[in-house]
Amino acid sequence: MTAAGRFPTQLAHTLKTHNGPVNAVTFSGGPGAYILTGSSDRTVHLSRAIPSSNASATETTSPIQKYEAHGYSVLDIAVASDNSRFASVGGDRQVFLWDVEQGITVRRWGGHNARVEAVQFAGEEDGVVVSGSADTTINLWDGRSNSYKPIQTLSEAGDTVSSLHVHMPTYSIASGSYDGRVRVYDIRMGRTTVDVLGHPITSVRCSADGNALLTSTLDSRIRMLDRDDGKLLKAFGHEDSAKHTFAVGKKPAPYRNTELRIRSVFAKADAVVLSGSESNKDDICDQAHAFAWDVLSGEVLAAIPAGEKVKAVSCVAWNENGKCWASGCSDGTIKIYR
């Protein structure tokens, strides 16, 4: 069996700390012992990823810490590599920079004119914060300066910038937009490459080596593209995948993403593609699943049901050091598997 084939599907921890749909989930840096989650309930929560008790399928109802400053839904979170700060964005049109330990915002940048959908750290020692907005712009902010103006604004997108991924080894920023285009900004060379996918893009991630781009679009497809020439390397979730799909549960389910912003990531050292999905809105009994595909074969490794009547698994995160992963669901729960 390949490394990708041994994908973890055992539910280890369920977080029931939020009062609204979960839109963002990310592990802390290093061993990833903690998890930060953002919700439509306007809060960010810090929780332990795997509880200290050895009991299986533990539930937690109170976070270690709540971060409350947002007046609208929290849509994305990024954690600095040293775990001392994190950034959060959402419907406020602002970018919040937090001190983790003190639980307070140390910066609030307000240069966007619409909701902010994506945020990432960049630069030496994560000194730059990058944000993407429904106002079609990407802003770069200096986290060490007292200036409230962006260092740079990238305004090539023709619609909402829904997703960002900073790849520091290649000094680049990958962005996905509802205009159906993936843009990669080479900051050193001052060059932008564009790939046209023809459907609104809800997620973009770079592989660890920076050679591949993983994109999710609202045609129920996840595509892996060659970053240099835009060539399609592999597609996941397309019609043929239904033949291979199996569920860790009672019935198989096709991958579906046609309406909501669903995040996808690489997992297991880029050997696996991991994504959430939507339920079938025409079937009131249907539930959303999290899916894992083998990168090389394209076959489904697992389809994990999110729970009765859960309509979407909107975000997923993989913890390489802990060999576990998390999913954020529309019912307000976060489930961690190992």
URDA-V827016 format. One record per residue. N is the residue number from 0. PHI is phi in radians with two decimals (NA if undefined). OMEGA is omega in radians with two decimals (NA if undefined). Layout:
n->{N:N}
phi->{PHI:PHI}
omega->{OMEGA:OMEGA}
//
This chain:
n->{0:1:2:3:4:5:6:7:8:9:10:11:12:13:14:15:16:17:18:19:20:21:22:23:24:25:26:27:28:29:30:31:32:33:34:35:36:37:38:39:40:41:42:43:44:45:46:47:48:49:50:51:52:53:54:55:56:57:58:59:60:61:62:63:64:65:66:67:68:69:70:71:72:73:74:75:76:77:78:79:80:81:82:83:84:85:86:87:88:89:90:91:92:93:94:95:96:97:98:99:100:101:102:103:104:105:106:107:108:109:110:111:112:113:114:115:116:117:118:119:120:121:122:123:124:125:126:127:128:129:130:131:132:133:134:135:136:137:138:139:140:141:142:143:144:145:146:147:148:149:150:151:152:153:154:155:156:157:158:159:160:161:162:163:164:165:166:167:168:169:170:171:172:173:174:175:176:177:178:179:180:181:182:183:184:185:186:187:188:189:190:191:192:193:194:195:196:197:198:199:200:201:202:203:204:205:206:207:208:209:210:211:212:213:214:215:216:217:218:219:220:221:222:223:224:225:226:227:228:229:230:231:232:233:234:235:236:237:238:239:240:241:242:243:244:245:246:247:248:249:250:251:252:253:254:255:256:257:258:259:260:261:262:263:264:265:266:267:268:269:270:271:272:273:274:275:276:277:278:279:280:281:282:283:284:285:286:287:288:289:290:291:292:293:294:295:296:297:298:299:300:301:302:303:304:305:306:307:308:309:310:311:312:313:314:315:316:317:318:319:320:321:322:323:324:325:326:327:328:329:330:331:332:333:334:335:336:337}
phi->{NA:-1.28:-1.06:-1.15:-1.20:-1.62:-1.43:-1.24:-2.29:-1.49:-1.21:-1.85:-2.77:-2.06:-1.71:-2.14:-1.77:-1.68:-1.91:-2.73:-0.93:-1.61:-1.88:-2.60:-2.55:-2.64:-1.43:-1.19:-1.27:1.20:-1.26:1.20:-1.25:-2.10:-2.38:-1.89:-2.31:-2.14:-2.41:-1.19:-1.38:1.39:-2.07:-1.98:-2.05:-1.86:-2.38:-1.32:-1.20:-2.01:-1.12:-1.21:-1.25:-1.55:-1.10:-1.39:0.93:-1.23:-2.03:-2.20:-1.97:-2.26:-1.30:-1.15:-2.61:-1.90:-2.01:-2.16:-2.60:-1.21:-1.73:-2.38:-0.96:-1.52:-1.92:-2.78:-2.44:-2.34:-1.95:-1.16:-1.09:-1.58:1.15:-1.48:-2.38:-2.51:-2.02:-2.42:-2.46:3.12:-1.27:-1.24:1.24:-2.06:-1.98:-1.81:-1.96:-1.96:-1.62:-1.06:-1.22:-1.37:1.29:-2.19:-1.46:-1.79:-2.54:-2.41:-1.79:-2.10:-1.52:-1.63:-1.88:-2.69:-0.96:-1.86:-1.74:-2.55:-2.59:-2.57:-1.59:-2.66:1.41:-1.10:0.91:0.93:-1.39:-2.06:-2.00:-1.98:-2.28:-2.13:-2.31:-1.20:-1.42:1.36:-1.96:-2.01:-1.97:-1.92:-2.05:-1.54:-1.27:-1.79:-1.72:-1.55:-1.23:-1.81:-1.86:-1.16:-1.14:-2.69:-2.17:-1.84:-2.18:-1.35:-1.14:-1.73:-2.74:-0.85:-1.49:-1.66:-2.66:-2.39:-2.55:-1.57:-2.04:-1.14:-1.00:-1.90:0.85:-2.34:-2.16:-1.69:-2.35:-2.10:-2.32:-1.22:-1.40:1.43:-2.14:-1.75:-2.06:-2.03:-1.70:-1.54:-1.18:-1.18:-1.53:1.15:-2.13:-2.14:-1.93:-2.24:-2.04:-1.72:-1.84:1.45:-2.38:-0.95:-1.72:-1.94:-2.73:-2.52:-2.45:-1.64:-1.20:-1.04:-1.46:1.41:-1.51:-2.20:-2.07:-1.84:-2.22:-1.93:-2.33:-1.42:-2.07:1.03:-2.30:-2.09:-2.03:-1.87:-1.94:-1.26:-1.14:-1.26:-2.08:1.33:-1.12:-1.29:-1.57:-2.86:-2.09:-2.17:1.45:-1.34:-0.95:-1.15:-1.16:-1.05:-1.19:-1.70:-1.15:-2.31:-1.98:-1.46:2.90:-1.60:-2.36:-1.25:-2.53:-1.30:-1.19:-2.45:-2.74:-2.18:-2.28:-1.86:-1.37:-2.00:-1.62:-2.28:-2.49:-1.42:-2.44:0.85:0.95:1.21:-1.52:-2.32:-1.83:-2.14:-2.66:-1.53:-2.73:-1.81:-1.45:-1.40:-1.16:-1.46:-2.11:-1.16:-1.59:-1.24:-2.25:-1.28:-2.29:-1.78:-2.07:-2.27:-2.08:-1.32:-1.08:-1.34:-1.55:1.40:-1.41:-1.29:-1.56:-2.82:-2.31:-1.76:-1.14:-1.50:2.29:-0.99:1.13:-1.29:-1.53:-2.77:-1.81:-1.52:-2.61:-2.38:-2.53:-1.96:-1.91:-1.11:-1.27:-1.57:0.90:-2.35:-2.55:-2.29:-2.25:-1.87:-2.04:-1.21:-1.52:1.59:-1.64:-2.14:-2.02:-2.04:-2.06:-2.64}
omega->{3.13:3.08:3.14:-3.08:-3.13:-3.08:-3.07:-3.13:-3.13:3.12:-3.09:-3.00:3.03:3.08:3.09:-3.06:-3.07:3.11:3.13:-3.14:3.12:-3.07:-3.06:3.08:3.14:3.09:3.02:3.13:3.14:-3.10:3.12:-3.10:-3.09:-3.11:3.07:-3.09:3.13:-2.96:3.01:3.05:3.00:-3.12:2.95:-3.13:3.00:-3.12:3.01:-3.09:3.09:-3.09:-3.09:3.11:-3.11:-3.13:-3.14:3.08:3.10:3.05:3.08:-3.09:3.13:3.12:3.02:-3.14:3.04:3.07:-3.01:3.04:-3.13:3.05:-3.13:-3.12:2.99:-3.03:3.11:-3.13:2.99:-3.12:3.07:-3.04:3.13:3.08:-3.11:-3.10:2.92:3.10:3.10:-3.13:3.12:-3.06:-3.11:-3.01:-3.12:3.03:-3.09:3.02:-2.99:2.88:-3.02:-3.03:-3.10:3.11:-3.10:3.04:3.11:3.03:2.95:-3.14:-3.04:-3.06:3.13:-3.10:3.12:-3.09:3.14:-2.98:-3.00:3.11:3.12:2.96:3.12:3.04:3.13:-3.12:3.10:-3.10:-3.13:3.05:-3.10:-3.10:3.11:-2.92:3.01:3.05:3.07:-3.11:2.95:3.12:3.02:-3.05:3.11:-3.09:-3.13:-3.10:3.05:-3.13:3.12:3.07:3.13:3.04:-3.06:3.04:3.09:-2.95:-3.09:-3.05:3.12:3.14:-3.11:2.96:-2.97:-3.04:3.11:2.93:3.10:3.09:-3.01:3.13:3.11:3.13:-3.07:3.07:3.05:-3.14:3.05:-3.06:3.06:3.04:3.07:-3.09:2.97:3.11:3.06:-3.14:3.03:-3.00:-3.13:-3.06:-3.09:-3.05:3.11:3.02:-3.06:2.99:-3.10:-3.14:3.00:3.09:3.13:-3.10:-3.10:-3.09:3.03:3.10:3.04:2.99:-3.09:3.14:3.10:-3.07:-3.10:3.07:3.08:-3.07:3.03:-3.12:-3.05:2.98:3.14:3.09:2.96:-3.07:3.00:-3.04:2.95:-3.04:-3.07:-3.04:3.10:-3.11:3.10:3.13:-3.13:3.06:-3.13:3.07:3.13:-2.97:-3.07:-3.06:-3.12:-3.13:-3.06:-2.97:3.00:-3.10:2.94:-2.99:-2.97:-3.01:3.10:-3.13:3.07:3.06:-3.10:3.01:-3.08:-3.02:-2.94:3.06:-3.14:3.13:3.07:-3.12:2.90:3.11:3.10:3.10:3.09:3.11:-3.06:2.94:-3.08:-3.10:2.93:3.12:3.07:2.98:3.05:-3.05:3.12:3.14:-3.04:3.13:-3.08:3.09:3.11:3.12:2.84:-3.06:3.01:3.14:2.97:-3.07:-3.05:-3.07:-3.07:-3.11:3.13:3.08:-3.12:2.98:-2.97:-3.13:-3.04:-3.11:-3.05:3.08:3.03:-2.99:3.14:2.83:-2.93:-3.09:3.09:3.08:3.13:3.10:-3.05:-3.09:-3.12:-3.11:3.09:-3.13:-3.08:3.05:3.09:-2.95:-3.11:3.11:3.10:-3.13:2.98:-3.14:-3.11:-3.07:3.06:NA}
//
